[in-house]
Amino acid sequence: MEPTVVQAVTLGGDVVSHDLSMLALFLRADIIVKIVMGMLAMASFWSWAIIFDKMLRLRKLYSQAEHFEETFWSGGSLEELYDRIGSRPLEPMSALFVAAMREWRRSAAKGLAESDSAKISLPQRIDRVMQVTLGREMDRIERHMSFLASVGSTAPFIGLFGTVWGIMNSFQSIAMTKNTSLAVVAPGIAEALFATALGLVAAIPAVIAYNKISSDLDRYAKRLEAFAGEFGAILSRQIEEKM
């Protein structure tokens, strides 16, 4: 991209050129405006890193969930599936399965499933274990989402602060030079507006991505809750058959 140059004629008749490229605007800006621009640039970079990470991870989680559900509903033995997965589930849905089966086996090993009272409370314990596991897994998946929300809500105001500060400096330059020509006014105004532009560049993708990813996370959480409910019902029926 070629730099933008503004030429203006001063009161003395001299032609003054100003480079209005993004790099030139940053280098000429006041130290406060530079700090604001740097913060917004880093926030934008980190936001895009989070966005790509969440999108790729959600795609992988959906694929893994479909694969696990195909295996789970294939009609095979739950005990064999638990032994195959072991103590290292690769994704949240299998983690729910492992947590429930572990509680089931623990109760059976201690002989708690032999008493009627234990059989009645066992489904409640299994449901509680799956809910705790679900909350822990969703907290892990939703990590850094609050950063996207913060960038989306605060970046425009941070950029506006840089704009106000830059315009104040422009007015001071006008007062010192007693010259209102474009050569004096344009650079400072451009620097000030550049801060607002960076704020919007950081905020708009963060807001759009936050809404999209949050919606996808809600659907995924409901899918996990549905699986937990179905699996809990299966275990409850097996417990009732043994009573």
Protein Blocks (a to p, Z undefined) as FASTA:
>chain_A
ZZdddddddfkopacdddfbfklmmmmpcfklmmmmmmmmmmmmmmmmmmmmmmmmmmmm
mmmmmmmmmmmmnopafklmmmmnmmmdfbfklmmmmmmmmmmmmmmmnommmpmklmmm
mmmmmmmmmmmmmmmmmmmmmgoklmmmmmmmmmmmmmmmmmmmmmmmmmmmmmmnopab
fklmmmmmmmmmmmmmmmmmmmmmmmmmmmmmmmmmmmmmmmmmmmmmmmmmmmmmmmmm
mZZ
